[in-house]
Each structure stands twice: as structure tokens, then as C-alpha cells.
Amino acid sequence: MVSKRLSREAGHRRKFLAIIDDTPECERAVAYASKRAQSTSGVLVLLYVIEPDDFQHWLGVEKIMREEANATARAALDTYANKVRQKLGIEPELVVREGKPTEEIHKLIEEDQDIAILVLAAGAGKEGPGPLVSAVAGRGAAFPIPVTVVPQNLSDEEIESLA
């Protein structure tokens, strides 16, 4: 069970959470979430999750690998944040976590009671909708807040009309 959402109470704003990763559909999720945040006077939260599995086999260089992963995460977040700032003029919140993506998303939702909507994008390729959408559709990974799944093939104009 998720803690009570505060986004409708005085002094709070509804937050739209989009996950930044290396999937091609990620950009569509950010486009939709940022437009929804703008049109509803909400806040956009961009989350990048560094998976720790990458570090476990290289104990001697773990610190360097972790620093590089953090730099990669920050660069990816900055790239998307700059696009949102330039296009919509809104300032997103940027969050970097380390762990399993679904677990870290759950933790962030529990910690930030203003996050009310998780926005994911489904890939259009033959390899399936993408890892996070697959996790949401799978058992046991259901999120405690509504999840909006945006098709990867939506154009900017279509997102504009829907958000």
C-alpha cells in the first residue's frame, strides 16, 4: 500500500514521474509527462536508476565505475532537462538512484507523496514494449499509483493534443 498522496492538498503540486534510461521510447515518456506537468501546473520528476549489477564483478575498480555511472546518469538527466526547459520553460526535478529500477521507483513514490502519476513509454519494436512496461505488466511489479503508458510512435503534435 502506498502512503497518502498529498498532491491535491494546499502547498503541494501533482508530480509526473518519467524514467530516464537508454531505451528509444524514453524520450516519448518525457515529452508526455512534461506536457502534462505544464498543462496541469504540475511538476516533472526525471529519475535515472543506476543498476548496481554493473559494479559487482570489478571490486578493484568499483569506485571508478560508480563515478562513471553517476556522470552518465547526470549527463542523461541534464540532456532531457535542457530539452524540457527550452521547449516548455519548466524546471524538472532530477533524481539519481542506485538499485533495481522497479524497487527504486517504488521507493521514490513512497518517499515523495506528491508523485501521483508514473509515465512510461512502450517501445514499438519487435523486442517488445520495453523493460519497465514489461515489469508493470508482469505480476508483483504493480505500481501503487496510476501508470500512463505512451506509445513510442506518437508524434509531438499527437502528444500535445493528448496531454
C-alpha positions as CSV (number, residue, x, y, z in Angstrom):
1,M,0.0,0.0,0.0
2,V,1.3,3.5,-0.8
3,S,1.2,6.4,1.5
4,K,-1.4,9.0,1.1
5,R,-0.8,11.3,-1.9
6,L,-0.5,14.9,-1.0
7,S,-0.6,16.5,-4.5
8,R,-4.2,17.8,-4.1
9,E,-3.5,19.5,-0.7
10,A,-2.6,23.1,-0.2
11,G,1.0,23.8,-0.8
12,H,1.5,20.7,-2.9
13,R,1.6,20.1,-6.7
14,R,1.0,16.9,-8.6
15,K,4.2,15.4,-9.9
16,F,4.6,13.3,-13.0
17,L,7.4,10.8,-12.8
18,A,9.3,9.8,-16.0
19,I,12.2,7.3,-16.0
20,I,15.4,8.2,-18.0
21,D,17.2,5.2,-19.5
22,D,18.8,4.2,-22.7
23,T,15.6,3.0,-24.4
24,P,14.5,4.9,-27.5
25,E,11.0,5.3,-26.2
26,C,12.2,7.1,-23.1
27,E,12.0,10.4,-25.0
28,R,8.3,10.0,-25.6
29,A,7.6,9.4,-22.0
30,V,9.4,12.6,-21.1
31,A,7.6,14.6,-23.8
32,Y,4.2,13.4,-22.5
33,A,5.0,13.8,-18.8
34,S,6.5,17.3,-19.3
35,K,3.5,18.5,-21.3
36,R,1.1,17.1,-18.7
37,A,3.0,18.8,-15.9
38,Q,2.9,22.1,-17.8
39,S,-0.8,21.9,-18.7
40,T,-1.8,21.0,-15.2
41,S,0.6,23.3,-13.3
42,G,2.3,20.2,-12.0
43,V,5.9,19.2,-11.6
44,L,8.0,16.9,-13.8
45,V,10.4,14.5,-12.0
46,L,13.0,12.7,-14.0
47,L,14.5,9.6,-12.4
48,Y,17.7,7.7,-13.6
49,V,18.3,4.4,-11.9
50,I,21.9,3.0,-11.9
51,E,21.8,-0.7,-11.7
52,P,24.5,-1.9,-9.2
53,D,25.0,-5.3,-11.0
54,D,27.5,-3.5,-13.3
55,F,29.9,-2.9,-10.4
56,Q,29.9,-6.3,-8.6
57,H,32.4,-8.1,-10.8
58,W,35.0,-5.4,-10.6
59,L,35.8,-4.8,-7.0
60,G,39.1,-3.1,-7.7
61,V,37.6,-0.5,-10.0
62,E,34.2,-0.3,-8.4
63,K,34.6,3.3,-7.2
64,I,35.7,4.5,-10.7
65,M,32.8,2.6,-12.3
66,R,30.3,4.0,-9.9
67,E,31.6,7.6,-10.5
68,E,31.4,7.0,-14.3
69,A,27.8,5.6,-14.0
70,N,26.9,8.7,-11.9
71,A,28.4,11.0,-14.5
72,T,26.5,9.2,-17.3
73,A,23.2,9.5,-15.2
74,R,23.7,13.2,-14.6
75,A,24.5,13.8,-18.3
76,A,21.4,12.0,-19.4
77,L,19.2,13.8,-16.9
78,D,20.8,17.2,-17.9
79,T,20.1,16.4,-21.6
80,Y,16.4,15.8,-21.0
81,A,16.1,18.6,-18.5
82,N,17.6,21.1,-21.0
83,K,15.1,19.9,-23.7
84,V,12.2,20.4,-21.3
85,R,13.4,23.8,-20.2
86,Q,13.9,25.0,-23.8
87,K,10.6,23.6,-25.2
88,L,8.3,24.3,-22.3
89,G,10.1,26.6,-19.9
90,I,9.6,24.3,-16.8
91,E,12.2,23.2,-14.4
92,P,12.2,19.4,-13.7
93,E,13.4,17.8,-10.5
94,L,16.3,15.4,-11.2
95,V,16.9,12.3,-9.2
96,V,19.6,9.6,-9.4
97,R,19.2,6.3,-7.6
98,E,21.2,3.1,-7.5
99,G,19.4,-0.2,-7.4
100,K,16.9,-2.3,-9.3
101,P,14.7,0.1,-11.3
102,T,11.3,-1.1,-10.1
103,E,12.4,-1.1,-6.5
104,E,13.8,2.4,-6.7
105,I,10.7,3.7,-8.5
106,H,8.6,2.2,-5.7
107,K,10.9,3.8,-3.0
108,L,10.8,7.2,-4.7
109,I,7.0,7.1,-4.9
110,E,6.7,6.2,-1.3
111,E,9.2,9.0,-0.2
112,D,7.7,11.7,-2.4
113,Q,4.0,11.9,-1.6
114,D,3.4,14.4,-4.4
115,I,4.2,11.9,-7.1
116,A,0.8,11.0,-8.5
117,I,1.4,9.6,-12.0
118,L,4.2,7.4,-13.4
119,V,4.6,7.9,-17.1
120,L,6.3,5.2,-19.2
121,A,6.5,4.7,-23.0
122,A,6.0,1.4,-24.8
123,G,8.5,0.6,-27.5
124,A,7.2,-0.2,-30.9
125,G,9.9,-2.7,-31.9
126,K,9.6,-6.5,-32.2
127,E,11.6,-6.9,-29.0
128,G,8.5,-5.8,-27.0
129,P,7.3,-2.7,-25.1
130,G,10.5,-2.2,-23.1
131,P,11.7,-3.4,-19.7
132,L,9.7,-1.1,-17.4
133,V,6.4,-1.6,-19.3
134,S,7.0,-5.3,-19.2
135,A,7.7,-5.2,-15.5
136,V,4.5,-3.2,-14.9
137,A,2.5,-5.7,-16.9
138,G,4.1,-8.6,-15.0
139,R,3.0,-9.9,-11.7
140,G,4.2,-8.4,-8.5
141,A,5.6,-5.2,-10.0
142,A,2.3,-3.2,-10.0
143,F,2.9,0.4,-9.0
144,P,0.9,2.0,-6.2
145,I,-0.1,5.0,-8.4
146,P,-1.7,5.2,-11.8
147,V,0.7,4.4,-14.7
148,T,0.3,6.1,-18.1
149,V,1.8,4.2,-21.0
150,V,2.6,6.3,-24.0
151,P,3.1,4.6,-27.4
152,Q,6.5,5.3,-28.8
153,N,5.2,6.2,-32.2
154,L,3.2,9.3,-31.0
155,S,4.3,12.5,-32.7
156,D,4.9,15.7,-30.8
157,E,1.6,17.0,-32.2
158,E,-0.3,14.0,-31.0
159,I,1.3,14.2,-27.5
160,E,0.4,17.9,-27.5
161,S,-3.3,17.1,-28.3
162,L,-3.5,14.3,-25.7
163,A,-1.6,15.9,-22.8
